[in-house]
Amino acid sequence: MRTLLLAALAALVPVPLELFAADPPTNEPRPVPLTRPEMKQLLEDMKARKPRIPLPELTEDDKTKLGERGTGYESRLRYHYMPAAEGGAGRGSGFGFGPTGDEATLDNTFKVQLFWLVSRANNCQYCQGHQESKLLRAGQKEDQIAALDGDWTEFTVAEKTAFAFARKFTYEPHALSDADVAGLRKHYKDAQILEMILSMAGNNAINRWKEGTGVPQSAGGGGFGKGKEPVDPPAKHSYLTPTSDKYKSIVTKVAPVAVNDKGEPTKLAVCKRPALESREDVEKALAAARKREPRLPLVAEDKARELLPADYKGEVTQFVRLLATFPTAGKARVASQITADAKTDLKPLLRAQVSWIIARQDRAWYATAEAKARLTALGQTDDQIYKLDGDWKEFTAKERSAFTLAKKLAASPVVLTDDDVAEAVKQIGARDTVQMIQYVTTRASFDRITEAAGLRAEK
C-alpha cells in the first residue's frame, strides 16, 4: 500500500486548512481529515475536484438525446461509456439500498447515519456531504452529527453496536465474524440486520462509483442546510459552518487513521489487509465454507425462485434465498447482480479474474468459491487462478492496470489515486475503465452481503 504523503500531511501538527484546497499529488491518495473542521474544509474543496474520466465532445445528436443532462458529468459518463439501454441513454447505476416502504422497519434517519459512517470510513466526500444534508433536513443538530465521528457516548447501546458493525463491514469485511452478527441480534431482529447489511452494501457501492470516477462535490452541497421541506438549494452554499468547541479537535474514530513513529495520528490514507493465505490454506477455507451454516435465515427455494426472471435457467443460490427475505428490494438486487455480468463490454475472463482478486482480499469465501467456479468454467487451471494472488508480472500491462484499479477501489476507495485511474484509461480505454469501476461496485457489495450473512459456499 502506498505510504507516500507530504511530510506536512503526515505529522500531527496544526495543519492550515488551506492545505486541503491545494491540488494533491496525482500519485498519492487524498489526505484523511482528522477533525470535523478539517472534514468540512475538504467537503468544500471537493466542489472544485477535477473529474478522473475524460469525456468526448458532444455532437449535436448527443445534445438532443441528453437535453439538460448534457451538462452533468455523471450522466455523460453513463451515456458515453456504459452499455446503451433502450432509447440510447446510458444504463442506470444499478445501486440498491435495501428495502423501502412497507418492507423497511428501521428508522430512515438511523440508516442515513449508517451511510454517513460508511462514507467517512471510505473517505468519500461526495456522499459524506449529501448525508450531512439529509441529517440536517431530518432535524439533526450540528453536535449530533459531529458526535457520529468522535463521541458515541450519547447514543444507545443498540446504536453503538450498529455503528461499530458499519465501520467493520465497510473497512474490515475480512474480519467479520459470527460474534458481530450475534452482537447485533441482541438489539435487532434478523430482518433488520439484513436491512442494515443491504443498505450499507449499497452505500459502499455508491461510494466506490463516486470516488472511482472522481465526481466533484455538488456545488449546492446536495441541499446542505435545507429545512425539513424540500426547497431550492441556497444561492451561496458553504460546508464551512461553525463547529462547537467540544468537537473542534476530536480526532475521528471512524475514518482509518495511521499513526507516526511517535504514536500520533496522521492524515496518511491507508488500507491495511493481511497478507493473502497460501494456496493450501485457501483450499481449506473453501472446504470449511462449504460446510458452514448461514448466520441469517434463508427463504425456501421455491419461494425464492419468484425473484428470478422468468427465463432464468440457473440454480436458486443461497444469495437469492437470502435476498428473498425482502421480495421487492431483493428482486431488484438480484436483477442488478445479473445485469452486472450480462450487460457489460468487459470480457468474461476479466470479470471472473477481478471477482477472484476482490473476493480473496475480502476473505469473502462464498464469493471466492463462485469466482473460482467461473474461472474453471472458462478453462483456467488452478495454477492460473492462484497466479492472481501473486505479483501479476506474467500478466499484460492492460490486465495489471485493471487489476490494480479493481483491487484498490474494492478494498477502500481512499487509496485509489488519480494516476491509478489515468493508467487504466491509458491501457484499457475510458469506456472499459468506467465499466470496470461500475463492476467493482457490484462485487464489493456482493462480497460484503454474502460474507456478513455467512452464506455456505456452493461451488
C-alpha positions as CSV (number, residue, x, y, z in Angstrom):
1,M,0.0,0.0,0.0
2,R,1.3,3.4,-0.8
3,T,2.8,5.3,2.1
4,L,4.0,8.4,0.4
5,L,2.4,11.7,1.5
6,L,3.8,15.1,2.0
7,A,5.6,15.3,5.4
8,A,3.3,18.2,6.4
9,L,0.3,16.0,6.0
10,A,1.9,13.0,7.8
11,A,2.8,14.8,11.1
12,L,0.3,15.7,13.8
13,V,0.8,19.4,13.9
14,P,-1.7,22.1,13.4
15,V,-2.3,22.0,9.6
16,P,-3.6,25.1,7.9
17,L,-6.9,24.3,6.4
18,E,-6.0,25.9,3.2
19,L,-3.6,23.0,2.6
20,F,-6.6,20.9,1.7
21,A,-7.6,23.3,-1.0
22,A,-4.4,22.7,-3.0
23,D,-4.4,20.1,-5.7
24,P,-3.0,16.9,-4.1
25,P,-0.3,14.9,-5.9
26,T,-1.9,12.7,-8.5
27,N,0.2,9.7,-7.4
28,E,-1.0,9.8,-3.8
29,P,-4.4,9.4,-2.2
30,R,-6.1,12.4,-0.8
31,P,-5.3,13.1,2.9
32,V,-7.8,11.9,5.5
33,P,-9.2,14.8,7.5
34,L,-8.8,14.1,11.2
35,T,-11.2,16.5,12.8
36,R,-14.6,17.9,11.9
37,P,-13.3,21.3,10.8
38,E,-10.8,19.7,8.5
39,M,-13.5,17.4,7.2
40,K,-15.8,20.3,6.4
41,Q,-12.9,22.0,4.6
42,L,-12.3,19.0,2.4
43,L,-16.0,18.7,1.7
44,E,-15.9,22.3,0.5
45,D,-12.7,21.9,-1.5
46,M,-14.1,18.9,-3.3
47,K,-16.5,21.1,-5.2
48,A,-13.6,22.0,-7.4
49,R,-12.4,18.5,-7.8
50,K,-11.1,17.5,-11.3
51,P,-13.1,14.5,-12.6
52,R,-11.0,11.5,-13.4
53,I,-12.5,10.3,-16.6
54,P,-12.1,12.3,-19.9
55,L,-15.3,12.9,-21.9
56,P,-15.6,13.3,-25.6
57,E,-17.1,16.4,-27.2
58,L,-20.9,16.3,-27.5
59,T,-22.2,16.1,-31.0
60,E,-25.5,17.8,-32.0
61,D,-27.2,14.4,-31.8
62,D,-25.8,13.8,-28.3
63,K,-27.1,17.2,-27.2
64,T,-30.5,16.4,-28.5
65,K,-30.6,13.0,-26.8
66,L,-29.2,14.2,-23.5
67,G,-31.0,17.5,-23.2
68,E,-30.4,19.1,-19.8
69,R,-28.4,16.0,-18.8
70,G,-25.7,17.1,-21.2
71,T,-24.2,19.4,-18.6
72,G,-23.8,16.6,-16.0
73,Y,-20.6,14.7,-15.6
74,E,-22.2,11.5,-14.3
75,S,-25.0,11.4,-16.9
76,R,-22.4,11.9,-19.6
77,L,-20.2,9.1,-18.2
78,R,-23.1,6.7,-18.4
79,Y,-24.3,8.0,-21.8
80,H,-20.8,7.7,-23.5
81,Y,-19.3,4.7,-21.7
82,M,-22.0,2.4,-20.2
83,P,-23.8,-0.2,-22.4
84,A,-26.7,1.5,-24.1
85,A,-30.2,1.0,-22.8
86,E,-33.4,1.3,-24.8
87,G,-33.6,4.8,-26.3
88,G,-29.8,5.3,-26.5
89,A,-29.3,6.5,-22.9
90,G,-26.7,5.0,-20.6
91,R,-27.7,2.3,-18.3
92,G,-28.7,3.3,-14.7
93,S,-26.4,2.8,-11.8
94,G,-28.0,-0.5,-10.5
95,F,-27.2,0.5,-6.9
96,G,-29.5,-1.0,-4.3
97,F,-30.0,0.4,-0.9
98,G,-32.1,-2.3,0.7
99,P,-35.8,-2.4,1.5
100,T,-38.0,0.7,1.5
101,G,-41.6,1.3,2.2
102,D,-43.5,-1.4,4.0
103,E,-40.5,-3.8,3.7
104,A,-38.3,-1.5,5.8
105,T,-38.6,-1.3,9.6
106,L,-35.5,0.6,10.6
107,D,-35.8,4.4,11.1
108,N,-34.6,6.2,8.0
109,T,-32.5,8.8,9.9
110,F,-30.7,5.9,11.5
111,K,-29.9,4.5,8.1
112,V,-28.6,7.9,6.9
113,Q,-26.3,7.9,10.0
114,L,-25.0,4.5,8.9
115,F,-24.5,5.9,5.3
116,W,-22.6,8.8,6.9
117,L,-20.3,6.4,8.8
118,V,-19.7,4.3,5.7
119,S,-18.8,7.3,3.7
120,R,-16.5,8.6,6.4
121,A,-14.7,5.2,6.6
122,N,-14.3,5.3,2.8
123,N,-13.3,9.0,2.7
124,C,-16.0,9.6,0.1
125,Q,-16.6,13.4,0.4
126,Y,-19.3,13.4,-2.2
127,C,-21.5,11.0,-0.3
128,Q,-20.4,12.5,3.1
129,G,-21.8,15.9,2.1
130,H,-25.1,14.5,0.9
131,Q,-25.6,12.6,4.2
132,E,-24.8,15.8,6.1
133,S,-27.7,17.4,4.2
134,K,-30.1,14.6,4.9
135,L,-29.3,14.6,8.6
136,L,-29.9,18.3,8.9
137,R,-33.1,18.1,6.9
138,A,-34.2,15.3,9.3
139,G,-33.8,17.7,12.2
140,Q,-30.3,16.6,13.5
141,K,-28.2,19.4,15.1
142,E,-24.6,20.1,14.3
143,D,-23.3,18.5,17.5
144,Q,-25.4,15.3,16.9
145,I,-23.8,14.9,13.5
146,A,-20.3,15.7,14.9
147,A,-20.8,13.0,17.6
148,L,-21.0,10.3,14.9
149,D,-17.3,10.8,14.2
150,G,-15.8,11.2,17.6
151,D,-18.1,10.6,20.5
152,W,-20.7,7.8,20.7
153,T,-21.4,8.2,24.4
154,E,-24.8,9.8,23.9
155,F,-26.0,7.1,21.6
156,T,-27.9,4.0,22.8
157,V,-26.1,0.6,23.1
158,A,-28.1,-0.6,20.1
159,E,-26.9,2.3,18.0
160,K,-23.3,2.0,19.1
161,T,-23.3,-1.7,18.2
162,A,-24.7,-0.9,14.8
163,F,-22.2,1.9,14.3
164,A,-19.3,-0.4,15.1
165,F,-20.6,-3.0,12.7
166,A,-21.0,-0.4,10.0
167,R,-17.3,0.6,10.2
168,K,-16.1,-3.0,10.3
169,F,-18.5,-4.0,7.4
170,T,-17.0,-1.2,5.4
171,Y,-13.3,-1.1,6.2
172,E,-12.6,-4.6,7.5
173,P,-15.1,-7.0,5.8
174,H,-12.3,-9.7,6.0
175,A,-12.7,-9.6,9.8
176,L,-16.4,-10.1,10.1
177,S,-17.4,-13.0,12.4
178,D,-20.3,-14.8,14.0
179,A,-19.8,-12.6,17.0
180,D,-20.5,-9.4,15.1
181,V,-23.9,-10.7,13.9
182,A,-24.6,-12.2,17.4
183,G,-23.9,-8.7,18.9
184,L,-26.4,-7.1,16.6
185,R,-29.0,-9.8,17.3
186,K,-29.1,-8.6,20.9
187,H,-30.8,-5.4,19.7
188,Y,-32.2,-6.1,16.2
189,K,-34.3,-8.7,14.5
190,D,-32.8,-10.8,11.8
191,A,-34.7,-9.0,9.1
192,Q,-33.4,-5.7,10.5
193,I,-29.9,-6.9,10.4
194,L,-30.3,-7.9,6.8
195,E,-31.9,-4.5,6.1
196,M,-28.7,-2.8,7.5
197,I,-26.4,-5.1,5.5
198,L,-28.2,-4.4,2.2
199,S,-28.4,-0.7,2.9
200,M,-24.8,-0.4,3.8
201,A,-23.7,-2.6,0.8
202,G,-25.5,-0.1,-1.4
203,N,-23.7,2.8,0.4
204,N,-20.4,1.1,-0.2
205,A,-21.2,0.6,-3.9
206,I,-22.1,4.3,-4.5
207,N,-19.0,5.5,-2.5
208,R,-16.9,3.5,-5.0
209,W,-18.7,4.8,-8.0
210,K,-18.3,8.5,-6.9
211,E,-14.7,8.1,-5.8
212,G,-13.7,5.8,-8.7
213,T,-14.9,8.2,-11.4
214,G,-14.0,11.3,-9.4
215,V,-17.3,13.0,-9.2
216,P,-17.0,16.6,-7.9
217,Q,-18.9,17.6,-4.8
218,S,-22.3,19.2,-5.7
219,A,-22.0,23.0,-5.8
220,G,-25.1,23.2,-3.7
221,G,-23.8,20.6,-1.3
222,G,-26.6,18.3,-2.1
223,G,-29.0,20.8,-0.5
224,F,-26.9,21.1,2.7
225,G,-28.7,23.3,5.1
226,K,-32.1,22.8,3.7
227,G,-35.1,22.9,6.0
228,K,-37.4,20.0,6.5
229,E,-39.4,20.9,3.5
230,P,-37.8,20.5,0.0
231,V,-36.7,23.8,-1.2
232,D,-34.2,25.1,-3.8
233,P,-30.5,25.0,-2.7
234,P,-29.3,28.3,-1.4
235,A,-27.6,30.6,-3.9
236,K,-24.5,30.6,-1.8
237,H,-23.5,27.4,-0.1
238,S,-20.7,26.5,2.2
239,Y,-19.8,23.5,4.3
240,L,-17.7,25.7,6.5
241,T,-20.3,26.1,9.2
242,P,-19.3,26.6,12.9
243,T,-18.2,23.6,14.9
244,S,-18.7,23.7,18.7
245,D,-15.6,23.8,20.9
246,K,-16.4,20.3,22.1
247,Y,-15.8,18.8,18.7
248,K,-13.2,21.1,17.1
249,S,-10.2,19.0,18.0
250,I,-11.6,15.5,18.5
251,V,-9.9,13.1,16.1
252,T,-12.1,10.8,14.1
253,K,-12.9,7.4,15.4
254,V,-14.4,6.3,12.1
255,A,-12.0,7.1,9.3
256,P,-9.0,4.8,9.1
257,V,-6.1,6.7,10.8
258,A,-2.4,5.8,10.6
259,V,0.0,6.8,13.3
260,N,3.6,8.0,13.1
261,D,6.5,6.6,15.0
262,K,5.5,8.7,18.0
263,G,2.1,7.1,18.1
264,E,0.4,10.3,16.8
265,P,-2.4,10.2,14.3
266,T,-1.6,11.4,10.7
267,K,-3.5,12.3,7.6
268,L,-2.0,9.4,5.7
269,A,-4.6,7.5,3.7
270,V,-4.3,3.8,4.4
271,C,-5.9,0.4,3.9
272,K,-4.5,-2.5,5.8
273,R,-5.3,-6.0,4.8
274,P,-3.4,-9.1,6.0
275,A,-1.2,-11.0,3.5
276,L,-3.0,-13.5,1.4
277,E,-3.1,-17.1,2.6
278,S,-1.3,-19.9,0.9
279,R,-3.0,-22.0,-1.8
280,E,-3.3,-24.8,0.7
281,D,-4.9,-22.6,3.3
282,V,-7.3,-21.2,0.8
283,E,-8.5,-24.7,-0.2
284,K,-9.0,-25.5,3.5
285,A,-11.0,-22.2,4.0
286,L,-13.2,-23.0,1.0
287,A,-13.8,-26.5,2.3
288,A,-14.9,-25.1,5.6
289,A,-17.1,-22.5,3.9
290,R,-18.9,-25.4,2.1
291,K,-20.0,-26.8,5.5
292,R,-20.8,-23.6,7.4
293,E,-24.4,-22.6,8.4
294,P,-25.6,-19.2,7.3
295,R,-25.7,-16.5,10.0
296,L,-29.1,-15.3,8.8
297,P,-32.2,-17.2,7.8
298,L,-32.9,-18.1,4.1
299,V,-36.2,-18.3,2.3
300,A,-37.3,-21.6,0.9
301,E,-36.0,-22.3,-2.6
302,D,-39.4,-22.4,-4.4
303,K,-40.4,-19.1,-2.9
304,A,-37.1,-17.5,-3.7
305,R,-37.3,-18.5,-7.3
306,E,-40.1,-16.0,-7.7
307,L,-37.5,-13.3,-7.5
308,L,-35.7,-14.6,-10.7
309,P,-36.5,-13.6,-14.2
310,A,-38.9,-15.9,-16.0
311,D,-36.3,-17.0,-18.5
312,Y,-33.6,-17.6,-15.8
313,K,-32.3,-21.2,-16.1
314,G,-29.7,-21.2,-13.3
315,E,-29.9,-22.5,-9.8
316,V,-31.6,-20.8,-6.8
317,T,-28.5,-19.8,-4.8
318,Q,-28.2,-19.1,-1.1
319,F,-27.6,-15.5,-2.2
320,V,-31.1,-15.4,-3.9
321,R,-32.7,-17.1,-0.9
322,L,-31.2,-14.5,1.4
323,L,-32.5,-11.6,-0.6
324,A,-35.9,-13.1,-0.9
325,T,-36.5,-12.0,2.7
326,F,-37.5,-8.7,1.0
327,P,-39.3,-9.7,-2.2
328,T,-39.4,-6.2,-3.7
329,A,-35.9,-5.0,-2.8
330,G,-34.5,-8.5,-3.2
331,K,-35.8,-8.8,-6.8
332,A,-34.2,-5.5,-7.7
333,R,-30.9,-6.5,-6.1
334,V,-30.9,-9.9,-7.9
335,A,-31.7,-8.2,-11.2
336,S,-28.8,-5.7,-10.7
337,Q,-26.4,-8.6,-10.0
338,I,-27.4,-10.5,-13.1
339,T,-27.2,-7.3,-15.2
340,A,-23.7,-6.5,-13.9
341,D,-22.4,-9.7,-15.6
342,A,-24.7,-9.8,-18.6
343,K,-24.8,-6.2,-19.8
344,T,-21.2,-5.1,-20.0
345,D,-18.4,-4.9,-22.6
346,L,-15.9,-6.4,-20.2
347,K,-14.7,-9.8,-21.2
348,P,-16.0,-12.8,-19.1
349,L,-12.5,-13.8,-18.1
350,L,-11.5,-10.3,-16.9
351,R,-14.7,-10.1,-14.8
352,A,-14.0,-13.5,-13.3
353,Q,-10.4,-12.6,-12.6
354,V,-11.4,-9.4,-10.9
355,S,-14.1,-11.2,-8.9
356,W,-11.4,-13.6,-7.6
357,I,-9.0,-10.8,-6.7
358,I,-11.6,-8.8,-4.8
359,A,-13.1,-11.8,-3.0
360,R,-9.7,-13.0,-1.9
361,Q,-8.6,-9.8,-0.3
362,D,-12.1,-9.5,1.4
363,R,-11.9,-13.1,2.6
364,A,-15.3,-13.5,1.1
365,W,-15.4,-17.2,0.8
366,Y,-18.8,-17.6,-0.8
367,A,-17.7,-15.1,-3.5
368,T,-14.2,-16.7,-3.8
369,A,-15.8,-20.1,-4.5
370,E,-18.1,-18.6,-7.0
371,A,-15.3,-16.8,-8.8
372,K,-13.2,-20.0,-8.9
373,A,-16.0,-21.9,-10.4
374,R,-16.4,-19.2,-13.1
375,L,-12.7,-19.2,-13.9
376,T,-12.7,-23.0,-14.1
377,A,-15.6,-23.0,-16.5
378,L,-13.7,-20.5,-18.6
379,G,-10.8,-23.0,-19.0
380,Q,-8.5,-21.6,-16.3
381,T,-6.4,-24.1,-14.4
382,D,-5.8,-23.9,-10.6
383,D,-2.3,-22.8,-11.3
384,Q,-3.6,-19.9,-13.5
385,I,-6.2,-19.0,-10.9
386,Y,-3.7,-18.8,-8.0
387,K,-1.3,-16.7,-10.0
388,L,-3.9,-13.9,-9.4
389,D,-2.8,-14.0,-5.8
390,G,0.8,-13.1,-6.9
391,D,2.6,-10.1,-8.2
392,W,0.9,-10.2,-11.7
393,K,4.3,-10.0,-13.5
394,E,3.1,-12.6,-16.0
395,F,0.1,-10.6,-16.9
396,T,-0.1,-7.8,-19.6
397,A,0.1,-4.1,-18.8
398,K,-3.6,-3.8,-19.6
399,E,-4.5,-6.6,-17.2
400,R,-2.3,-5.2,-14.4
401,S,-3.9,-1.8,-14.7
402,A,-7.4,-3.2,-14.5
403,F,-6.4,-5.5,-11.6
404,T,-4.8,-2.6,-9.7
405,L,-7.9,-0.3,-10.1
406,A,-10.2,-3.1,-9.0
407,K,-8.2,-4.2,-6.0
408,K,-7.7,-0.7,-4.6
409,L,-11.2,0.5,-5.3
410,A,-12.8,-2.6,-3.8
411,A,-10.6,-2.6,-0.6
412,S,-11.0,1.1,0.2
413,P,-11.7,3.9,-2.2
414,V,-9.5,6.2,-0.2
415,V,-6.3,4.6,-1.5
416,L,-7.1,4.8,-5.2
417,T,-5.1,7.6,-6.8
418,D,-5.7,9.7,-9.9
419,D,-2.7,8.1,-11.5
420,D,-4.2,4.6,-11.0
421,V,-7.3,5.7,-12.9
422,A,-5.3,7.5,-15.5
423,E,-3.2,4.4,-16.2
424,A,-6.3,2.3,-16.6
425,V,-7.7,4.8,-19.1
426,K,-4.4,4.7,-20.9
427,Q,-4.3,0.9,-21.0
428,I,-7.9,-0.2,-21.5
429,G,-9.7,3.0,-22.5
430,A,-12.2,5.2,-20.8
431,R,-15.2,3.0,-21.7
432,D,-13.7,-0.1,-20.1
433,T,-12.4,1.8,-17.1
434,V,-15.8,3.2,-16.3
435,Q,-17.4,-0.2,-16.7
436,M,-14.7,-1.7,-14.5
437,I,-15.5,0.8,-11.8
438,Q,-19.2,0.0,-12.1
439,Y,-18.4,-3.7,-12.0
440,V,-16.2,-3.3,-8.9
441,T,-19.1,-1.6,-7.1
442,T,-21.3,-4.7,-7.5
443,R,-18.6,-7.1,-6.5
444,A,-17.6,-5.2,-3.3
445,S,-21.3,-5.1,-2.4
446,F,-21.7,-8.8,-3.2
447,D,-18.7,-9.8,-1.0
448,R,-20.0,-7.8,2.0
449,I,-23.5,-9.1,1.8
450,T,-22.6,-12.8,1.3
451,E,-19.8,-12.8,4.0
452,A,-21.7,-10.8,6.6
453,A,-24.5,-13.3,6.2
454,G,-22.0,-16.2,6.3
455,L,-23.5,-17.9,3.3
456,R,-22.4,-21.5,2.7
457,A,-20.1,-21.8,-0.4
458,E,-22.0,-23.7,-3.1
459,K,-19.2,-24.3,-5.7
